[in-house]
Amino acid sequence: MLPPIYIVLVVLLVVFFIFAMWVMGVFNNLVKLRNRFENAFSQIDVQLKRRHDLIPNLVNVAKGYMAHEKDTLEAVIQARNQAISATSAAAAKPGDEAAMKQLSSAESNLNGAIGRLLMIAESYPDLKANENMLALQEELTSTENKVSFARQAYNDAVTVYNTTREQFPANVVAGMFGFNEARLFEVDEAAEREAPKVEF
């Protein structure tokens, strides 16, 4: 028969082993969920880059018709440049609160600038009939839809991650290993929640 000290040691080792396996399982699950929402953000990043690439073409087509609307065209380009910068910062740290707030704000500003451009473009009949403008509108609308779907997938993945990391006892492991809360990608202003209308 084993001495009592050995029995206590064996029991402690078994308990420690079970605890270590549990911590490892929770840790691995949190890593998997974090990777999932980071991947979902990369899909947003792809669509936003596509959208940002379309905007100079839209401005160039409009420029020929809207010579007196220089301020509006410059506002769109400036908002685009800010959105590109914010997208890069968010891509470096998906889910980071400051980066996601900056991205939400920049994209809201860009939506507003594009909306103003398209509203002003309504008063230029030749521009409304331009084939390049019509093709760009269609591409922009398609891209806006893809951004919306990618945003929904990202927000779903963030919600699952945040819920898992907040539940007890996983929150203990999350705190020990620095699994911080991820921020949803939301549009700042209620008026900006809709994609810009791009129909003529």
N, C-alpha and C positions, 0 to 999 in steps of 0.2 A: 504494500500500500504506500502511495506517495505521501510525503509529509504535507501538512496543511499549507505551508508556504508555497509549495509547488502548485497545488490546486488553485490557490488564489492567483498566482502568477499566470497560470494557464487561462483561467477565467478572464483576467484582465487583458491578456493578449487577444483572446477571442473577441472580447468587447471592443478593444481598440481596433482590431482588424475589421469588424463589422462597421464601426464608426468611420474608419478611413475609407472603406468601400462606398459607404453612403455619401460621404463628402465628395469623393471622386465622381460618383454618379451625378450628384447635383451640379458640381462644377462643369462636368462635360455637357450636361443639358443646357446650362446657361451659356456656355461657349457656342453650342449649336444654335441656340436661339439668337444670340448676338450676331453670329455669322449670317443667319437667315435675314435679319433686318438690314444688315450692311449690304448684303447682296441685293435686297429689294431696293435699297437706295441707289445702288449702281444702275438699276433699270431707270429710275427717275433721272439720274445724271445723264444717261444716254439720250433720253427724250428731251431734256432741257437743252442739251448741247445742240440737238437737231433744231429745236425751236429757235435758239439763239442764232444759229447759222442762217435761218430763213429770214430773220428780221432785216439784215442789211439789204437783201434782195428786194424785200417789200419797200423799204425806204428808197432804194435806187429807182424802182419803178415809179413810185409816187413823186419823187423829186422832180421829174420832168414835167409833171402836170401841176404840181403844187408849189410853184416858185415863191409864192407869198406866204407860205406856211413853214418857213425855215425853222422857227422856234419849236414847232411841233415835231418836225423831223429830228432836230437835234435832241429834243427831250427823249424821243424813242431810243436813239443811239446811246445816250447817256444812261438811260434806265437799263438797256441791254448790257452795257459794260459793267454796271453795278451788279446785275444778275449773274453775269459770268463769274465775276469775282466771288460773289456769295456762294455760287454753286461749287466753285473750286474749294472754298473753305469748308463747306458742308461735306463734300466728297472726301476730304481728308479726315473728317471726324463725324461720320454719320451718327445721328442721334444726339450729338452734343447740343446742349440747350442754347448756348449763345450762337453757334453756327446755324442751327435750324431756325432760330428767330430771325437772324440776319437774312437767311435765304427766303423765308416767308415774306418778310418785308420787301426785299428786292423784287421778288416775283410779283407781289401785289402792285408795286410801283410800275413794273413793266407791263402788267395787264392793263393798268390804267392808261399808260402812255399809248399802248397799241389801240386801246379802245377809243381814245381821243383822235388818233390818226385816222382810224377807220370811219369815225363819225364825220370828221372833216372831209374825208375822201368822198363821202356821199354827195357832196355838192359839186363834184367834178365828173360830169357825165362821160367824158372821154376816158377818164381813169377807170370808172366803173366798168366800161366795156373792154378795157385792155386785156388781151388774152393772158399775158404774163401775170397781171394782177389777179385774174380769176384763178390761174393755176396756183399762185402763191397762197391765195385765200384757202383753197382746197387743202393744200399741204399743211397750212397752219392749223386749220380746223382738225385735220386728222391727227396732227401732233398734239394739239390740246387734249384730244380724247385719250391719246396714249399716255400723256402726262397724268391725267386724272386716274386712269386705271393703275398706273405705276404708283401713284401717291396712295391709292387705296390699299394696294398690296403691301407697301411699306408700312402704312399706319396699322394694318392688321398684324404684321410681324412684330412691330414695336409693342403693340398692346399685349400680345402673347408673352413677349420677353418681360415687359414691365410687370405683368400679373404674376408670372412665375417668380421673378426676383423679389416681389413683395410678400409672397406667401411664406408663412412659417412652416417649416424651419429653413426653407431655402434662403430666406432673407439673411440668416446668420452667415451662410456660406457666401452669399453675394457681398455682404459687408466685409467679410474677411479677405476676399480676393478682388475687391474693387470693381464689382459689376455695378456701374452707375446707372441711374435711370436714363432711358432714352426719350427724346422728345419727339412728339408727332410732327408731321409736316402739315401744318394747317395754313390756310390763307388768313391773313390778318384781319381784313375788313370784311364785314358782311356784304358790302356792295361789290367787293372784288371776288366773291366766291364763285361767280360764273366766269367761264372763259370768255375772252373778248368775242363779240359777235363779228364774224368776218364774212357776212353776206351782203352783196350789193344788189 
